[in-house]
Amino acid sequence: MTRELTLERSIAALKAKGMRVDLVRCDVAGRQVNAQTGKTDVRVLEEAGFAVKCRGMVVEEGLGVIEGLLMPAAGGERLWVDPKCVRLIAALEGYRRGVDGKPVKDGVHDHLVDALRYGLVEEVRVRKGVEVLWY
């Protein structure tokens, strides 16, 4: 995991490692223009050859997707995290809500959980409401 690198340097590091990246999912903030480069992060990624998707979402929507995959109402869990992903596992285990019920942004656990949310929210759509079918 790289920290405090520019996006361009992170892209170069990925390419130098020969990593194949089919799709990048990012925070909706990636659509904001960077004051220094005059470009959005999404544009920088696309210019580097990556397919990029980002969608605005309410934090609770993404957390609901993760929780629903880890603890579904019926059947076994549907999200499996490789044991080698020790930082993600630690982030999921350490993620907390405050007394007000809102997620705690501690700068440690929340970043990886946020990244997981961005990756899952497009794949697992949350359906609003209940649909009743009569047979």
OpenMM code with the backbone's topology and positions (N, CA, C; nanometers):
from openmm import Vec3, app, unit

residues = "MET THR ARG GLU LEU THR LEU GLU ARG SER ILE ALA ALA LEU LYS ALA LYS GLY MET ARG VAL ASP LEU VAL ARG CYS ASP VAL ALA GLY ARG GLN VAL ASN ALA GLN THR GLY LYS THR ASP VAL ARG VAL LEU GLU GLU ALA GLY PHE ALA VAL LYS CYS ARG GLY MET VAL VAL GLU GLU GLY LEU GLY VAL ILE GLU GLY LEU LEU MET PRO ALA ALA GLY GLY GLU ARG LEU TRP VAL ASP PRO LYS CYS VAL ARG LEU ILE ALA ALA LEU GLU GLY TYR ARG ARG GLY VAL ASP GLY LYS PRO VAL LYS ASP GLY VAL HIS ASP HIS LEU VAL ASP ALA LEU ARG TYR GLY LEU VAL GLU GLU VAL ARG VAL ARG LYS GLY VAL GLU VAL LEU TRP TYR".split()
positions = [
    Vec3(0.0835, -0.1164, 0.0000),
    Vec3(0.0000, 0.0000, 0.0000),
    Vec3(0.0892, 0.1243, 0.0000),
    Vec3(0.0631, 0.2136, -0.0926),
    Vec3(0.1425, 0.3355, -0.0984),
    Vec3(0.0708, 0.4470, -0.0261),
    Vec3(0.1473, 0.5299, 0.0392),
    Vec3(0.0905, 0.6421, 0.1132),
    Vec3(0.1578, 0.7709, 0.0683),
    Vec3(0.0794, 0.8759, 0.0652),
    Vec3(0.1283, 1.0097, 0.0384),
    Vec3(0.2054, 1.0197, -0.0926),
    Vec3(0.1598, 0.9499, -0.1938),
    Vec3(0.2158, 0.9616, -0.3280),
    Vec3(0.1142, 1.0330, -0.4160),
    Vec3(0.1643, 1.1049, -0.5144),
    Vec3(0.0710, 1.1633, -0.6097),
    Vec3(0.0055, 1.0503, -0.6871),
    Vec3(-0.1079, 1.0798, -0.7457),
    Vec3(-0.1776, 0.9785, -0.8240),
    Vec3(-0.0900, 0.9308, -0.9394),
    Vec3(-0.0206, 1.0215, -1.0030),
    Vec3(0.0668, 0.9849, -1.1149),
    Vec3(0.1744, 0.8858, -1.0714),
    Vec3(0.2323, 0.9077, -0.9536),
    Vec3(0.3360, 0.8160, -0.9032),
    Vec3(0.2759, 0.6813, -0.8646),
    Vec3(0.1530, 0.6822, -0.8126),
    Vec3(0.0854, 0.5560, -0.7809),
    Vec3(0.0581, 0.4770, -0.9086),
    Vec3(0.0153, 0.5454, -1.0132),
    Vec3(-0.0093, 0.4800, -1.1421),
    Vec3(0.1207, 0.4210, -1.1949),
    Vec3(0.2291, 0.4970, -1.1887),
    Vec3(0.3588, 0.4482, -1.2356),
    Vec3(0.4028, 0.3257, -1.1564),
    Vec3(0.3784, 0.3260, -1.0253),
    Vec3(0.4160, 0.2113, -0.9410),
    Vec3(0.3366, 0.0872, -0.9801),
    Vec3(0.2068, 0.1046, -1.0066),
    Vec3(0.1242, -0.0083, -1.0502),
    Vec3(0.1764, -0.0660, -1.1809),
    Vec3(0.2039, 0.0232, -1.2753),
    Vec3(0.2505, -0.0220, -1.4069),
    Vec3(0.3886, -0.0861, -1.3978),
    Vec3(0.4748, -0.0327, -1.3120),
    Vec3(0.6092, -0.0888, -1.2955),
    Vec3(0.6051, -0.2306, -1.2400),
    Vec3(0.5045, -0.2585, -1.1570),
    Vec3(0.4891, -0.3925, -1.1005),
    Vec3(0.4247, -0.4886, -1.1994),
    Vec3(0.3807, -0.4353, -1.3138),
    Vec3(0.3163, -0.5199, -1.4140),
    Vec3(0.1778, -0.5648, -1.3734),
    Vec3(0.1164, -0.4908, -1.2824),
    Vec3(-0.0163, -0.5285, -1.2352),
    Vec3(-0.1207, -0.4973, -1.3413),
    Vec3(-0.2093, -0.5912, -1.3630),
    Vec3(-0.3187, -0.5720, -1.4574),
    Vec3(-0.4396, -0.5202, -1.3794),
    Vec3(-0.4874, -0.4052, -1.4185),
    Vec3(-0.6018, -0.3447, -1.3522),
    Vec3(-0.7097, -0.3246, -1.4576),
    Vec3(-0.8194, -0.3993, -1.4446),
    Vec3(-0.9270, -0.3897, -1.5427),
    Vec3(-1.0179, -0.2702, -1.5170),
    Vec3(-1.0349, -0.2351, -1.3918),
    Vec3(-1.1284, -0.1295, -1.3569),
    Vec3(-1.0862, -0.0652, -1.2262),
    Vec3(-1.0942, 0.0661, -1.2218),
    Vec3(-1.0664, 0.1400, -1.0995),
    Vec3(-1.1976, 0.2006, -1.0525),
    Vec3(-1.2303, 0.1778, -0.9282),
    Vec3(-1.3486, 0.2398, -0.8679),
    Vec3(-1.2980, 0.3404, -0.7656),
    Vec3(-1.3566, 0.4571, -0.7674),
    Vec3(-1.3045, 0.5587, -0.6770),
    Vec3(-1.4145, 0.6378, -0.6093),
    Vec3(-1.3721, 0.7118, -0.5106),
    Vec3(-1.4577, 0.8033, -0.4372),
    Vec3(-1.5108, 0.9078, -0.5344),
    Vec3(-1.6327, 0.9497, -0.5148),
    Vec3(-1.6922, 1.0518, -0.6005),
    Vec3(-1.6098, 1.1810, -0.5966),
    Vec3(-1.5311, 1.2004, -0.4918),
    Vec3(-1.4429, 1.3170, -0.4842),
    Vec3(-1.3391, 1.3161, -0.5965),
    Vec3(-1.3183, 1.2005, -0.6583),
    Vec3(-1.2257, 1.1896, -0.7709),
    Vec3(-1.2707, 1.2667, -0.8934),
    Vec3(-1.3945, 1.3156, -0.8903),
    Vec3(-1.4454, 1.3965, -1.0016),
    Vec3(-1.4177, 1.5456, -0.9818),
    Vec3(-1.3605, 1.5818, -0.8672),
    Vec3(-1.3309, 1.7228, -0.8407),
    Vec3(-1.1975, 1.7613, -0.9041),
    Vec3(-1.1923, 1.8809, -0.9569),
    Vec3(-1.0712, 1.9284, -1.0228),
    Vec3(-0.9647, 1.9594, -0.9174),
    Vec3(-0.8448, 1.9080, -0.9406),
    Vec3(-0.7315, 1.9333, -0.8537),
    Vec3(-0.6787, 2.0733, -0.8847),
    Vec3(-0.6625, 2.1539, -0.7816),
    Vec3(-0.6198, 2.2928, -0.8003),
    Vec3(-0.4802, 2.3037, -0.8616),
    Vec3(-0.3946, 2.2044, -0.8408),
    Vec3(-0.2581, 2.2127, -0.8927),
    Vec3(-0.2460, 2.1597, -1.0351),
    Vec3(-0.3203, 2.0532, -1.0657),
    Vec3(-0.3070, 1.9944, -1.1995),
    Vec3(-0.4133, 2.0439, -1.2965),
    Vec3(-0.5253, 2.0938, -1.2436),
    Vec3(-0.6347, 2.1370, -1.3306),
    Vec3(-0.7127, 2.0202, -1.3885),
    Vec3(-0.6865, 1.9005, -1.3394),
    Vec3(-0.7542, 1.7799, -1.3881),
    Vec3(-0.8207, 1.7081, -1.2709),
    Vec3(-0.9198, 1.6272, -1.3029),
    Vec3(-0.9784, 1.5418, -1.2004),
    Vec3(-0.8952, 1.4144, -1.1917),
    Vec3(-0.9009, 1.3489, -1.0766),
    Vec3(-0.8307, 1.2204, -1.0628),
    Vec3(-0.8871, 1.1185, -1.1609),
    Vec3(-1.0179, 1.1243, -1.1844),
    Vec3(-1.0796, 1.0326, -1.2798),
    Vec3(-1.0161, 1.0520, -1.4176),
    Vec3(-0.9991, 1.1767, -1.4577),
    Vec3(-0.9388, 1.2048, -1.5892),
    Vec3(-0.7950, 1.1554, -1.5958),
    Vec3(-0.7182, 1.1770, -1.4891),
    Vec3(-0.5790, 1.1302, -1.4853),
    Vec3(-0.5743, 0.9784, -1.5009),
    Vec3(-0.6619, 0.9088, -1.4312),
    Vec3(-0.6669, 0.7625, -1.4422),
    Vec3(-0.7072, 0.7188, -1.5826),
    Vec3(-0.8073, 0.7849, -1.6393),
    Vec3(-0.8513, 0.7500, -1.7751),
    Vec3(-0.7416, 0.7770, -1.8774),
    Vec3(-0.6705, 0.8884, -1.8628),
    Vec3(-0.5599, 0.9190, -1.9540),
    Vec3(-0.4472, 0.8174, -1.9427),
    Vec3(-0.4371, 0.7522, -1.8265),
    Vec3(-0.3356, 0.6479, -1.8063),
    Vec3(-0.3828, 0.5128, -1.8608),
    Vec3(-0.5059, 0.5095, -1.9141),
    Vec3(-0.5552, 0.3872, -1.9758),
    Vec3(-0.6473, 0.3028, -1.8905),
    Vec3(-0.6860, 0.3524, -1.7744),
    Vec3(-0.7735, 0.2761, -1.6864),
    Vec3(-0.9200, 0.3075, -1.7144),
    Vec3(-1.0028, 0.2060, -1.7038),
    Vec3(-1.1476, 0.2273, -1.7030),
    Vec3(-1.1827, 0.2664, -1.5600),
    Vec3(-1.2601, 0.3724, -1.5439),
    Vec3(-1.2881, 0.4259, -1.4107),
    Vec3(-1.4380, 0.4392, -1.3903),
    Vec3(-1.4836, 0.3992, -1.2732),
    Vec3(-1.6219, 0.4202, -1.2335),
    Vec3(-1.6235, 0.4807, -1.0948),
    Vec3(-1.7089, 0.5784, -1.0769),
    Vec3(-1.7316, 0.6321, -0.9429),
    Vec3(-1.8749, 0.6824, -0.9386),
    Vec3(-1.9381, 0.6536, -0.8285),
    Vec3(-2.0782, 0.6904, -0.8134),
    Vec3(-2.0974, 0.7454, -0.6729),
    Vec3(-2.1678, 0.8544, -0.6668),
    Vec3(-2.1995, 0.9101, -0.5359),
    Vec3(-2.2922, 0.8166, -0.4609),
    Vec3(-2.2725, 0.8091, -0.3316),
    Vec3(-2.3576, 0.7227, -0.2502),
    Vec3(-2.3604, 0.7756, -0.1082),
    Vec3(-2.4641, 0.7439, -0.0411),
    Vec3(-2.4711, 0.7729, 0.1017),
    Vec3(-2.3847, 0.6678, 0.1710),
    Vec3(-2.3057, 0.7098, 0.2682),
    Vec3(-2.2161, 0.6177, 0.3383),
    Vec3(-2.2929, 0.4966, 0.3895),
    Vec3(-2.4108, 0.5192, 0.4449),
    Vec3(-2.4888, 0.4084, 0.5008),
    Vec3(-2.5277, 0.3055, 0.3939),
    Vec3(-2.5484, 0.3523, 0.2717),
    Vec3(-2.5811, 0.2588, 0.1636),
    Vec3(-2.4667, 0.1606, 0.1415),
    Vec3(-2.3454, 0.2137, 0.1323),
    Vec3(-2.2293, 0.1276, 0.1124),
    Vec3(-2.2021, 0.0370, 0.2310),
    Vec3(-2.2182, 0.0910, 0.3510),
    Vec3(-2.1988, 0.0076, 0.4708),
    Vec3(-2.3034, -0.1024, 0.4762),
    Vec3(-2.4251, -0.0699, 0.4339),
    Vec3(-2.5312, -0.1708, 0.4298),
    Vec3(-2.4978, -0.2837, 0.3343),
    Vec3(-2.4345, -0.2500, 0.2219),
    Vec3(-2.3926, -0.3528, 0.1264),
    Vec3(-2.2896, -0.4446, 0.1914),
    Vec3(-2.1891, -0.3861, 0.2560),
    Vec3(-2.0846, -0.4670, 0.3215),
    Vec3(-2.1450, -0.5542, 0.4309),
    Vec3(-2.2261, -0.4936, 0.5170),
    Vec3(-2.2864, -0.5691, 0.6272),
    Vec3(-2.3767, -0.6802, 0.5746),
    Vec3(-2.4513, -0.6518, 0.4681),
    Vec3(-2.5395, -0.7534, 0.4100),
    Vec3(-2.4630, -0.8708, 0.3517),
    Vec3(-2.3430, -0.8440, 0.2999),
    Vec3(-2.2605, -0.9520, 0.2457),
    Vec3(-2.1921, -1.0320, 0.3555),
    Vec3(-2.1539, -0.9645, 0.4623),
    Vec3(-2.0866, -1.0336, 0.5726),
    Vec3(-2.1845, -1.1090, 0.6624),
    Vec3(-2.3051, -1.0535, 0.6784),
    Vec3(-2.4046, -1.1129, 0.7680),
    Vec3(-2.5414, -1.1148, 0.7003),
    Vec3(-2.5579, -1.1953, 0.5954),
    Vec3(-2.6870, -1.1960, 0.5266),
    Vec3(-2.7972, -1.2549, 0.6149),
    Vec3(-2.9191, -1.2165, 0.5861),
    Vec3(-3.0336, -1.2656, 0.6638),
    Vec3(-3.0531, -1.4156, 0.6442),
    Vec3(-3.0169, -1.4662, 0.5283),
    Vec3(-3.0331, -1.6092, 0.5003),
    Vec3(-2.9060, -1.6605, 0.4336),
    Vec3(-2.8655, -1.7795, 0.4695),
    Vec3(-2.7472, -1.8406, 0.4087),
    Vec3(-2.6187, -1.7911, 0.4723),
    Vec3(-2.5081, -1.8374, 0.4175),
    Vec3(-2.3772, -1.8004, 0.4698),
    Vec3(-2.3301, -1.6678, 0.4140),
    Vec3(-2.2174, -1.6216, 0.4667),
    Vec3(-2.1640, -1.4950, 0.4199),
    Vec3(-2.1328, -1.5017, 0.2701),
    Vec3(-2.1435, -1.3874, 0.2058),
    Vec3(-2.1221, -1.3812, 0.0611),
    Vec3(-2.0010, -1.2966, 0.0256),
    Vec3(-1.9317, -1.2457, 0.1258),
    Vec3(-1.8092, -1.1697, 0.1027),
    Vec3(-1.6970, -1.2444, 0.1724),
    Vec3(-1.5978, -1.2810, 0.0960),
    Vec3(-1.4842, -1.3535, 0.1509),
    Vec3(-1.3609, -1.2676, 0.1305),
    Vec3(-1.2867, -1.2434, 0.2376),
    Vec3(-1.1650, -1.1636, 0.2309),
    Vec3(-1.0472, -1.2581, 0.2481),
    Vec3(-0.9555, -1.2546, 0.1525),
    Vec3(-0.8373, -1.3395, 0.1573),
    Vec3(-0.7587, -1.3112, 0.2856),
    Vec3(-0.7153, -1.4156, 0.3565),
    Vec3(-0.6393, -1.3962, 0.4811),
    Vec3(-0.5130, -1.3115, 0.4632),
    Vec3(-0.4611, -1.3013, 0.3408),
    Vec3(-0.3435, -1.2180, 0.3157),
    Vec3(-0.3761, -1.0685, 0.3228),
    Vec3(-0.5034, -1.0350, 0.3176),
    Vec3(-0.5465, -0.8943, 0.3238),
    Vec3(-0.5588, -0.8506, 0.4690),
    Vec3(-0.4466, -0.8568, 0.5403),
    Vec3(-0.4486, -0.8327, 0.6845),
    Vec3(-0.4934, -0.6918, 0.7209),
    Vec3(-0.4583, -0.5942, 0.6394),
    Vec3(-0.4991, -0.4559, 0.6704),
    Vec3(-0.6497, -0.4382, 0.6536),
    Vec3(-0.7063, -0.4992, 0.5493),
    Vec3(-0.8511, -0.4886, 0.5295),
    Vec3(-0.9251, -0.5612, 0.6415),
    Vec3(-0.8766, -0.6773, 0.6789),
    Vec3(-0.9394, -0.7523, 0.7886),
    Vec3(-0.9343, -0.6695, 0.9170),
    Vec3(-0.8183, -0.6105, 0.9458),
    Vec3(-0.8052, -0.5271, 1.0654),
    Vec3(-0.8995, -0.4066, 1.0578),
    Vec3(-0.9137, -0.3496, 0.9389),
    Vec3(-1.0023, -0.2342, 0.9224),
    Vec3(-1.1478, -0.2736, 0.9467),
    Vec3(-1.1890, -0.3879, 0.8930),
    Vec3(-1.3264, -0.4338, 0.9134),
    Vec3(-1.3526, -0.4656, 1.0607),
    Vec3(-1.2537, -0.5258, 1.1247),
    Vec3(-1.2706, -0.5593, 1.2666),
    Vec3(-1.2654, -0.4352, 1.3551),
    Vec3(-1.1906, -0.3335, 1.3144),
    Vec3(-1.1739, -0.2149, 1.3967),
    Vec3(-1.2702, -0.1019, 1.3660),
    Vec3(-1.3488, -0.1180, 1.2614),
    Vec3(-1.4434, -0.0132, 1.2216),
    Vec3(-1.5485, 0.0047, 1.3298),
    Vec3(-1.5760, 0.1258, 1.3688),
    Vec3(-1.6678, 0.1519, 1.4782),
    Vec3(-1.7685, 0.2596, 1.4433),
    Vec3(-1.8763, 0.2588, 1.5179),
    Vec3(-1.9761, 0.3654, 1.5114),
    Vec3(-1.9722, 0.4396, 1.6434),
    Vec3(-1.9974, 0.5690, 1.6364),
    Vec3(-2.0001, 0.6511, 1.7572),
    Vec3(-2.1298, 0.6282, 1.8333),
    Vec3(-2.1449, 0.6957, 1.9453),
    Vec3(-2.2662, 0.6823, 2.0259),
    Vec3(-2.3886, 0.7316, 1.9499),
    Vec3(-2.3659, 0.8171, 1.8503),
    Vec3(-2.4765, 0.8667, 1.7677),
    Vec3(-2.5134, 0.7695, 1.6553),
    Vec3(-2.4393, 0.6578, 1.6460),
    Vec3(-2.4671, 0.5582, 1.5430),
    Vec3(-2.3974, 0.5835, 1.4107),
    Vec3(-2.3310, 0.6972, 1.3980),
    Vec3(-2.2622, 0.7308, 1.2732),
    Vec3(-2.1230, 0.6692, 1.2720),
    Vec3(-2.0730, 0.6343, 1.1511),
    Vec3(-1.9378, 0.5776, 1.1414),
    Vec3(-1.8325, 0.6731, 1.1957),
    Vec3(-1.7346, 0.6188, 1.2656),
    Vec3(-1.6249, 0.6977, 1.3202),
    Vec3(-1.5158, 0.7071, 1.2133),
    Vec3(-1.4833, 0.8288, 1.1751),
    Vec3(-1.3759, 0.8521, 1.0785),
    Vec3(-1.2469, 0.8691, 1.1569),
    Vec3(-1.1772, 0.7572, 1.1786),
    Vec3(-1.0576, 0.7613, 1.2628),
    Vec3(-0.9283, 0.7745, 1.1826),
    Vec3(-0.9387, 0.7758, 1.0507),
    Vec3(-0.8196, 0.7891, 0.9681),
    Vec3(-0.7368, 0.6626, 0.9579),
    Vec3(-0.7803, 0.5573, 1.0244),
    Vec3(-0.7095, 0.4293, 1.0209),
    Vec3(-0.7971, 0.3237, 0.9550),
    Vec3(-0.9082, 0.2937, 1.0183),
    Vec3(-0.9950, 0.1869, 0.9703),
    Vec3(-1.0887, 0.2320, 0.8596),
    Vec3(-1.1263, 0.3574, 0.8606),
    Vec3(-1.2290, 0.4026, 0.7672),
    Vec3(-1.1825, 0.4067, 0.6218),
    Vec3(-1.0558, 0.4305, 0.5944),
    Vec3(-1.0103, 0.4436, 0.4565),
    Vec3(-1.0250, 0.3135, 0.3776),
    Vec3(-0.9847, 0.2035, 0.4371),
    Vec3(-0.9962, 0.0760, 0.3658),
    Vec3(-1.1414, 0.0316, 0.3539),
    Vec3(-1.2215, 0.0580, 0.4541),
    Vec3(-1.3638, 0.0253, 0.4472),
    Vec3(-1.4293, 0.1114, 0.3395),
    Vec3(-1.3906, 0.2389, 0.3306),
    Vec3(-1.4423, 0.3249, 0.2245),
    Vec3(-1.4047, 0.2691, 0.0868),
    Vec3(-1.2814, 0.2269, 0.0716),
    Vec3(-1.2372, 0.1706, -0.0567),
    Vec3(-1.3185, 0.0465, -0.0925),
    Vec3(-1.3460, -0.0363, 0.0048),
    Vec3(-1.4289, -0.1546, -0.0193),
    Vec3(-1.5697, -0.1128, -0.0615),
    Vec3(-1.6229, -0.0104, 0.0037),
    Vec3(-1.7562, 0.0408, -0.0332),
    Vec3(-1.7584, 0.0846, -0.1789),
    Vec3(-1.6562, 0.1597, -0.2216),
    Vec3(-1.6536, 0.2087, -0.3592),
    Vec3(-1.6526, 0.0918, -0.4576),
    Vec3(-1.5788, -0.0122, -0.4233),
    Vec3(-1.5706, -0.1274, -0.5116),
    Vec3(-1.6984, -0.2077, -0.5184),
    Vec3(-1.7712, -0.2141, -0.4095),
    Vec3(-1.8900, -0.2982, -0.4041),
    Vec3(-2.0189, -0.2294, -0.4457),
    Vec3(-2.0268, -0.0997, -0.4278),
    Vec3(-2.1551, -0.0319, -0.4446),
    Vec3(-2.2104, -0.0446, -0.5862),
    Vec3(-2.1254, -0.0488, -0.6862),
    Vec3(-2.1728, -0.0657, -0.8241),
    Vec3(-2.2120, -0.2103, -0.8521),
    Vec3(-2.1456, -0.3036, -0.7866),
    Vec3(-2.1695, -0.4452, -0.8125),
    Vec3(-2.2932, -0.4976, -0.7413),
    Vec3(-2.3165, -0.4473, -0.6228),
    Vec3(-2.4277, -0.4958, -0.5419),
    Vec3(-2.5215, -0.3783, -0.5184),
    Vec3(-2.6236, -0.3711, -0.5978),
    Vec3(-2.7182, -0.2603, -0.5870),
    Vec3(-2.8110, -0.2820, -0.4687),
    Vec3(-2.8292, -0.1788, -0.3912),
    Vec3(-2.9239, -0.1839, -0.2802),
    Vec3(-3.0602, -0.1456, -0.3356),
    Vec3(-3.1580, -0.2328, -0.3154),
    Vec3(-3.2931, -0.2036, -0.3624),
    Vec3(-3.3691, -0.1324, -0.2525),
    Vec3(-3.4321, -0.0254, -0.2904),
    Vec3(-3.5098, 0.0503, -0.1937),
    Vec3(-3.6491, -0.0112, -0.1828),
    Vec3(-3.7001, -0.0186, -0.0617),
    Vec3(-3.8361, -0.0660, -0.0410),
    Vec3(-3.8481, -0.2167, -0.0468),
    Vec3(-3.9696, -0.2604, -0.0386),
    Vec3(-4.0019, -0.4031, -0.0401),
    Vec3(-4.0964, -0.4298, -0.1550),
    Vec3(-4.0711, -0.5352, -0.2262),
    Vec3(-4.1594, -0.5736, -0.3366),
    Vec3(-4.2401, -0.6946, -0.2910),
    Vec3(-4.3699, -0.6849, -0.3021),
    Vec3(-4.4576, -0.7952, -0.2617),
    Vec3(-4.5114, -0.8610, -0.3889),
    Vec3(-4.4940, -0.9900, -0.3959),
    Vec3(-4.5445, -1.0662, -0.5098),
    Vec3(-4.6506, -1.1627, -0.4611),
    Vec3(-4.7604, -1.1691, -0.5303),
    Vec3(-4.8697, -1.2618, -0.4946),
    Vec3(-4.8673, -1.3785, -0.5916),
    Vec3(-4.8723, -1.4987, -0.5380),
    Vec3(-4.8720, -1.6178, -0.6222),
    Vec3(-5.0032, -1.6897, -0.6116),
] * unit.nanometer
topology = app.Topology()
chain = topology.addChain("A")
for resn in residues:
    res = topology.addResidue(resn, chain)
    for name in ("N", "CA", "C"):
        topology.addAtom(name, app.Element.getBySymbol(name[0]), res)
